[in-house]
Amino acid sequence: MRLYSQFDGLNKLKQSAPYFVSKYMKKLHILYPLTIVTIAIFLTASFSPVQSQIPDKFENLKVLPKDITKPELVGRMKKFTAALGLRCVNCHVGDAKIGFSSFDFKSDDKELKVKARFMLGMVEAINSDLLAKLDMFGKERVKVECMTCHRGQSKPILIGDALMTAYDNGGIDTLTAKFRGLRDRYYGTHTYDFGERVLSRIGATLEGLGDMPAVLRVLKMNAEYFLESSTNFAQIAFAYLELADTTSAIENLETAIKLSPNVSWLKMQLEKIKGEAE
């Protein structure tokens, strides 16, 4: 495809990973910091009389060790709430307004608790069996936890998947609205990656679908947040070129050259486009 193949020369000049290597989405691995809600849970569990309402002995433990201590179990629960952005009442039967005294912790009536057990078993299998067999990390501590995938959300969805689902459901308007909404809510956290390459990869995916007007919309939105990116303006230029708008393509390439005047490949492309336009 013309738009992203144009960057083969530019990538050789950059001392970084290639910006455009596929029309398909790349998996992004992100973490998530403690939210205000999670901090509130920590404070409630650690510094108030509410903790005394948690039983000292635990029944119906099927995955966690049956001899686990109260501090250990409470600590595990805190990590679950932080990783999934949930509250105790999501898995346990009880009334959050009354407090833990109303909770029936041994009950399995809530489906989410059953699913949580399955996920804990999966995590244990990955850490104790699968990772151990890789024998490639040496003494480096590598451990999968709930946070590894969930990053503060109950469904471990990557931003690329979220955006393309929005596109499938409502087109480019829905995609752009979804991105802005996620950015307004999660920017500064580790739940989603809002780096420059995210929308670049979305553009590559949309180009693969043959929707060049949508590609241009995404790249121009990216330029709103990365005004100093010559790479993005070069992408915009080639998107315009695919849409037969040579004038706009030249304007954006000239902007890219102003931002990166030492990249000769951009100048070569500008001369080529101007020559073809004559």
Buried (B, 14 or more C-beta within 10 A) or exposed (E): EEBBEBBEBBBEEBEEEBBBEEBEBEEBEBBBBBBEBBEEBBEBBEEEEBBEEBEEEBEEBEEBEEEBEEEEBBBEBBBBBBBBBBBBBBBBBBEEEEBBEBBEBEBBEBEEBEEBBEBBEEBEEBBEEEBEEEEEEEEEEEEBBBBBBBBBBEEBBBBBBBBBBBBEEEEBEBBBEBBEEBBEEBEEBBBBBBEBBBBBBBBBBBBBEEBBEBBBBBBBBBBEBBEEBBBBBBBBBBBBBBBEBBEBBBBBBBBBBEBBEEBEBBBEBBEEBEEEEE
